[in-house]
Each structure stands twice: as C-alpha cells, then as structure tokens.
Amino acid sequence: MTRDTNMLGEYLRARRELVTPDSVGLPQFGVRRVPGLRREEVAMLAGISADYYLRLEQGRDRNPSVQILESLARVLQLDDDSTAYLLGLGSDRPRRTRRRPRKEAVPSGIRKLLDSLTLPAFLEGRYFEVLAANPLATALQPRLATGRNRLRDVFLDPAERSLYPDWEDATAGLVAGFRQSVGTDTDDPRFIELVGELSLASDRFRQLWARHDVHASEGASVTLDHPQVGELTLNRGKLAISGSVGLLLVVHHADRNTENVEKLNLLSSYQAVPHTPDPPDRATATPE
C-alpha cells in the first residue's frame, strides 16, 4: 500500500477502463478486448506518446508534469476532486519509511460540544473511526459508538447494512470519501490493515476500491430505514476540526417542515424517557 505499489499507474488504469470510446468521440470498430479506452487512445487524446503513457501506467515514470496530468484528467473525464487526487499522486515527494500508527485524540472542547448538541453527532477520524458520539447519534445508528469503524460496519455487519435502503449507493459514496480522506498518505499501518481486511472479507469493497473513485468528504443526505421511526432522510454535515489532521465533526439534521423533523424528534424523545425497572414478581416479592 506504499508509494512503491505504483498508485499513479493503478489509478490511471482504473479510470481508463471506465471511459467509453463514444464518450470521447472515438469510433468503435470490431470487438474490443479491453474495457474502456486503450492506452494508445488515452495517449493520443492527451497529446503524449503511447510509450510515455505506458511508462506512467507501469510505474517507470512517476513524476509527470502538471500539464500532462491535467491533460490526462481531461481525457479520463475526472471531476475536480479526482483531478486533485491525480495531481497528488504525481507530485514529486520523497518516499517515507512505514511509520507507527497515528493516534487520533478527541479534543476536550469537542467532547463537551458533542454532549451539548441536541442533534445526532459524532467525531470521525481520518480512517472513518468513530472517536466519540453523543447518545442520539448512537440511537440513530447503534454502530455509531466510540471505537467502531464505519467502513468495517457498513460492509461486514448485517445489522448496519439493513439500515440502508440503497446500500449499493451508500457503500460507493463511503469508499470514494475514504479514498479522498486518505489521499496518497497510505503508509499508516492502520490504513493497510483496514483495506486488507475489507478486501479479503467483502467482494463489494474490493470492487469499489478497484474503481479508484474519489469524492470530497462533504455533507450529503443519508436515508436510513430505522427500526423505531421508519424511513427518514437527514442531512449529514461534516465540519473540519481546526488544529487537527483529518478529524471531522459529523452532524445530522432534518429539513424544516418535513416528516423527518418529527421522526428525529420522536427518536430524541425515546432517549429522554428514563428507564424504569420492571416491578418485582409478586410471587417473589418480600412481604412487608
């Protein structure tokens, strides 16, 4: 998973296979043996030699110019997030030795903020670890609890999967956000362990990871099929924590004047009701 694995070449190859010839104005003749574009077609459209592009995919040239990378991004139809990711892969940075796992700590102020919020909220680390969560977040999704990993739960936990009516779209967005969050910093043992585990245990994750989709970890709507309040759609906002690397405060809220507000309030009221212990059995109660 380090830079020596030729991430630039892997990314170019994965994205090339997703671009159809007709989408870039190339005629199709006969049977094509490869999905997407051929290497020489990408090179021609980008204005570089086929031999040079082959060297890029094979990892024999890992420091192309920004102009070449931008031309390739245009041919591969990359959006702004994916283009930035490609530019990062091609940047000339010294290789680093594998380092120890980076410990992610919860700032005390953020912990107090979580406790004061009346909306479902949790603190997420760079590798989608749940570092802290308030009770309403856990009521919304039981796996949103300290020490859990959202990637592992959504792919490997049937109970978590059942919360998502459109699990296919949810997992695609999650993996694309994870790849953007990690970027080119893939020498952390925690990252290597997590991707290796999920690649072995989940066909779906392995397929999505091979696509190399990249999307910024911005807020979006999420639809859940909650066992207590039924289906509800919430906005999931993500706020970067200043002074940290990769920590995000994630807050759920509903659009005003919708039934989702009522369902979220109902869920909150369930949390506010104190638990009353069952009365003692009459047959075993101690007589006065």
N, C-alpha and C positions, 0 to 999 in steps of 0.2 A: 503493500500500500504506500510505500515511499515514492519519492520522485523518480527513483530508478525503475519503477514499473512502467514508465513512459505514459503518464497520464495524458499528455498532449496528443500523442498518437491514438490512444484509446478513445479520446473524446472526438477527434476528427473522424475516426472510422465509424463510431456510433451515430454521429449526427449525419454523416454522409449517407448512411443506409436508410435514413428517414426521409430523404428528399427525393421526390419522384421526378423523372425526366421531364414530364409535361409541365410540372410546376415551374421549371426554369426555361421552358421553351425549346426543349430538345426533342426531336422526333424519335419515335421508337421503331426499330426495325428488328424483326425476328424475336427470338427468345433471349431474354436477359438472364444471365447466370447469377447475378448478384442483386440483392435488394437495393433500391435507391440508385444513387449515381455511381458510376465507375470513377476510379481515381483520376484517369486522364480527363474525364469530363469536368471534374472539380477543378483540376489544374488549368484547363482551357478557360473556364468561366472566370477564374480568379486571376488570370493573366500571368501564371507562373509555369515553369516547365513541369512535365509529368514526373521527371526524375527527382526534381527537388521536392515535389509533394510526396512522392514515395518515401523520401528520406525523412520527412516530417512524421509520417504515419509509423515508420519503422523505428523512430527514436534516434536516428543518426544525425538529426539537426533539431535541437530543442530550443533554439533561440532565434526564431524568425523575427523580422521587423514588425513593428506595429502596423504598418501599411499592409503587409502581407496578411497578417491575422485579420485585419478589418475586411480585406477582400474576401478571405475565406468565410468570415462571418456573414457577409452579404450573400455569397453563393449558398451557404448552408441554411440561410433564412433564420438566423438567430435573432432573438429579441435583445433588448438592452441588457438584461440580467445575464443571459447566456453569452453575449459578446464580452461583457466584463469578465466573466469566468474564463473564457478562452484567452483573453489578454493576460490574465493572471497565470494561466498555465504556461504561457510562452515567455514570461518575464525572466530576466537573467538574474537569478538569485542563487547564492551558494547553497550547496547541499548541506543538510544538517544530519548529525547522528541522531538516532532514535532517542527520545528523551523520556523522562519519567512522566506518568500521568499528571496532568494539571488539576490541582484541587480547586473546585469551584465552591466558594463560600457565599452564604446568604448575608448581605449587609443588614445590620440590625435595624436600620430605618425602614428597609423594605419589608422586613418581617412584621414590624409594627403596622405598616401600611396595609399589608395583607389582612391582618386581624381587624382593621377598622373598616375595610371595604364591605359594602352590602351587596356586592355583585360577585359572581364566581370568578376567582382569580388565583393564579399560581405563578411561581417563578421557574423559568425554564433555562437550563444550561445549554451550552453550545452543541452538545450531542443529544439534545432532547431529553435530558434527565429532568425529572421533577424535583427541584431543590426545596420547595416549600409550597404549600397550598392552604387556602382557607377552607373551612368546613363546607361552604356552599359549592366550591369547585369539586370537592370530593362527592357531594350529594349529586351533582350534575353528572359526573363520571367517576365511579368508585376508584378507578385506577389513577386518577389524578391525586396521588398521595406521595409524600416525601419518600424518595428512594426508588420510585418507579421510573421506567424509561418508556416514553410514548411510542417510539418505534417498535420496541420489543412487544409491547402490549397490543398494539393495533394489528400486528402481523401474527402473533403467536397465541394470543388469549381469545378464545371463542366468545367469552362474555363481553369483552371490549369490542370485538368485531360486530356483535349483534346490535350495538348502539348505532351503527352507521347504516342507514337505508341504502346509500350509494357508496359501498365500501371500496369499489374499484376507483372511483374518482378521489375519494378521501386518501387512499394509500398513495396514489400518483402524486397528489399535491404534497403529501407529507415527505416523500422521498426527494422530490425536487427541492423542497425547502431545506431539507437536511443537507443535500449536496451543496447548496448555496451557502449554508451556515458554516460548513467545514471549509469550503474553498479548496485551496491547494495545501492546506496545513493538515496532512494526513499521516504524520509520523507519531501521533499520540497513540500509545498502546490501547487506550480506551476505545478510540475510533476503530483501530484494527480489530480488536476483539469483537466489537458490536457488529461491524459489517461482516466479518467472517461468520459469526454465529447466525445472523439472519440469512446470509447467503446459503448456508447449509440447511437451515430449517424451513425456509419459505421460498417456494417457487415464484410467488408473486413478487417478493422483494428482489429476488435475483433478476427477474425480467426487467423490473423498473430500474434497478441500479445499472443494468447494461445499457439503458437508453441514454444515460447521462443528461437527463432533463435537469434544468436549473431554474429556480424561481426564487425571488427575494422573499424573505420571511416577513411578509407584511400581513396585515389583518385581512380576514376574509370571513364570509359567512360559513357557518357549520350547521348541518341539520342532524339532529340526533333523535333516535326512537327511544325515549326514556320510559322505563317500566312503570313509573308512577304518574307522569303527567302526559304521556303520549309523545307524538312527534312535535318537536319545536325547533325553530331556526333562530340562531343567535349570531350576532356579530362577534368576531374574535379579534380584538385589537392587541397589538404587540408593541410594547414600549421598551426601548433600549435603556439599560441602567448605566448611568454615567459612572465613569471610573472603573468599569469592568470590561472584560473581553467576552462578548457573546451572550451575556445574560439578558434575558427578556422578561418583562412583566406582562403576562397574558391575562386579559380581562374579557369576560363575556358580557354582552348586554343585548337587549332586545330592541327592535324598532318600536318607536312610540305608537300608541293606539293600535296595537295588534294583539292577537290572542297569545302571542309569545310572551308578552309582558305579564299577562295573567298567569300563564303557566310557570314562569320564572318566580313570580310572587308566591304561587302555591308551593313550589318547591322550597322556597325560603321559609314559608310558614311551617313546613314539616320539620325544618331544622330548629325552629324556635320553640316547638312544643316539647316541654321536658318529659323525659321518660318516667313513667310511673310503674313501679314494680308490681307484679301480679300479687293479689291478696293471698295470704296463706290458705292452704287447703283446709276446709272445715274439719276434715277427719283428723288432721294432724295438728291443728292449732292448739296452743297451750291454753287451757281454761283459766279464767280469772279466779 
